[in-house]
Amino acid sequence: MSTRTSLLFAVALTGSLLVGCSDGATSSVGDRVARGAAACLPGESIERSETKVYTFFGSAGAQSRVERAIRPDGSETLSSETRLSPADAGQAPGGALPAGGVLREYAELDASGRLVYADVSLSDAAGVVKRMILDPQHGAALLRRAGRASGFVRIPTGEATIYAPVGSIVTPVAAWVARRAALAAPSVRMFDEGTAESHAVLSDQLVVEDGRDTFVVLGDAALSADDEFITSLPLGAAASATACEAGASGAAAPWRSG
C-alpha cells in the first residue's frame, strides 16, 4: 500500500472513530446514550430501551455514576463519570486522577456482549488530559495526550475486546465491559492505553466464580458482580463503595443478588 493511500486510510478511519458513532467526551450523558444507542446499535428504537442509573459512593465525596440503556436484544450503552475524593485523587497511583479530575466513559456493547465502541477521557480543571477511543470493529484505537500529537494504533479484529483501567482507575463500566466479554468468548483481548498494546487474557482469569460470588479482576482490584451489574467498587480509601440503582422514574431500588 502506498504512503499516500495509507495516509488517506488513516484519516478516513480516524474520522469514523470520531464522528461515526459518538463523541463521549464532549456530549452530555443523556445525549450520548440516546445518540449512541440509536445510531450505532441495531434493533429496536431507543424508546424501547430500559434505562437504569447506578451510583457508587465512596469516602469523602468519591463517586461513580453510571447511566445504562439496555435494549431488548441484549445490546446496551453505558455512560459514566467517576470522581475520587480530593485526598484520594492526590494519592492515586502515578497521579492517575488529578485533584478535581473526572474520568468519563462511554461504551457500546452488541447483543453478544462484545465491545463495539468505547470513548474514555481523563480531564482536570484545564481540560482533557488524555483520551482513548476504541473501535474494535475497524481494528483501530486513537490515543490523545495533552500537549502531544494524537496516535493511531491498530488492534486485532474478530476478538472480544476490553480495556485496562485508564490511569489505573477501576470503574464499573470497565468492569462490566470485561464481565460481558468474558461471557461472550473463552478469551478476550485487553487493550492498555498506557502502553498502546493489547494482550490476550483467558476469560476464567478475568471473571472468577467461587460457587457463590462472582468477581471481575481488573488491575489490582476485584469487583463483585451479579447478573444485573457490578455490585461493589473500590473508591479511594473505601474498601467497597456503597451502590444504589434508580430506574427511569428516579426511584432508588436494590438489585444485589444474595
QUISULUR-V384446 format. One record per pair of residues at least 4 apart in sequence whose C-alpha atoms are under 6 Angstrom apart, sorted by sequence separation. I is the first residue (numbers start at 1). J is the second residue. D is the distance in whole Angstrom. If there is no record, write none. Layout:
# QUISULUR-V384446
i=(I:I)
j=(J:J)
d=(D:D)
This chain:
# QUISULUR-V384446
i=(10:15:16:31:32:33:35:36:37:58:71:84:85:92:97:109:110:123:165:172:192:204:209:217:225:246:57:58:71:84:109:123:135:165:192:209:217:225:234:246:57:70:109:122:123:144:191:192:208:216:225:234:246:56:69:108:109:122:134:143:191:208:215:216:224:233:234:245:246:38:56:69:89:108:122:133:143:190:207:215:224:232:233:245:55:68:89:90:108:121:133:142:190:207:215:223:232:55:68:89:107:121:132:142:189:206:214:215:223:54:67:107:120:132:141:189:206:214:54:67:106:120:131:141:188:53:66:86:106:119:131:140:188:22:53:66:105:119:130:140:187:52:65:105:118:130:139:140:187:52:65:104:118:129:139:162:187:51:64:104:117:129:139:186:51:64:103:117:139:21:50:63:83:103:49:50:63:82:102:49:62:82:102:136:160:182:49:62:81:101:62:81:101:61:80:60:80:79:79:161:163:78:160:161:162:163:164:78:161:163:77:77:76:76:75:75:75:74:73:114:115:113:114:113:96:113:24:24:88:58:59:58:58:57:56:57:56:56:55:55:54:54:53:53:52:52:51)
j=(14:19:20:35:36:37:39:40:41:62:75:88:89:96:101:113:114:127:169:176:196:208:213:221:229:250:62:63:76:89:114:128:140:170:197:214:222:230:239:251:63:76:115:128:129:150:197:198:214:222:231:240:252:63:76:115:116:129:141:150:198:215:222:223:231:240:241:252:253:46:64:77:97:116:130:141:151:198:215:223:232:240:241:253:64:77:98:99:117:130:142:151:199:216:224:232:241:65:78:99:117:131:142:152:199:216:224:225:233:65:78:118:131:143:152:200:217:225:66:79:118:132:143:153:200:66:79:99:119:132:144:153:201:36:67:80:119:133:144:154:201:67:80:120:133:145:154:155:202:68:81:120:134:145:155:178:203:68:81:121:134:146:156:203:69:82:121:135:157:40:69:82:102:122:69:70:83:102:122:70:83:103:123:157:181:203:71:84:103:123:85:104:124:85:104:85:105:105:106:188:190:106:188:189:190:191:192:107:190:192:107:108:108:109:109:110:111:111:111:160:161:180:181:181:167:184:106:119:236:235:238:238:241:241:241:242:242:243:243:244:244:245:245:246:246:247:248)
d=(6:6:4:6:6:6:6:6:5:5:5:6:6:5:6:5:6:5:5:6:6:6:6:6:6:5:6:6:6:5:5:4:5:5:6:5:4:4:5:5:5:4:5:6:5:5:6:6:6:5:5:5:4:6:5:6:5:6:5:6:4:5:6:5:5:5:6:5:6:6:5:5:5:5:5:6:5:5:6:5:5:5:5:5:6:6:6:6:5:6:5:6:5:5:4:6:6:4:5:5:6:4:6:5:6:6:6:6:6:6:6:4:6:5:6:5:5:5:5:5:6:5:6:5:6:6:6:5:5:6:5:6:5:6:5:4:6:4:5:5:6:6:5:4:6:4:6:5:4:5:6:6:5:6:5:6:5:6:6:5:6:5:5:5:4:4:6:5:5:6:6:6:5:5:6:5:5:6:6:5:6:5:5:6:6:5:5:4:6:5:5:5:4:5:6:5:5:6:4:6:5:6:5:5:5:5:5:5:6:6:6:4:6:5:5:4:4:5:6:5:6:5:5:6:5:6:5:6:5:5:6:5:5:5:6:5:5:4:5:5:6:4:6:5:6:5:6)
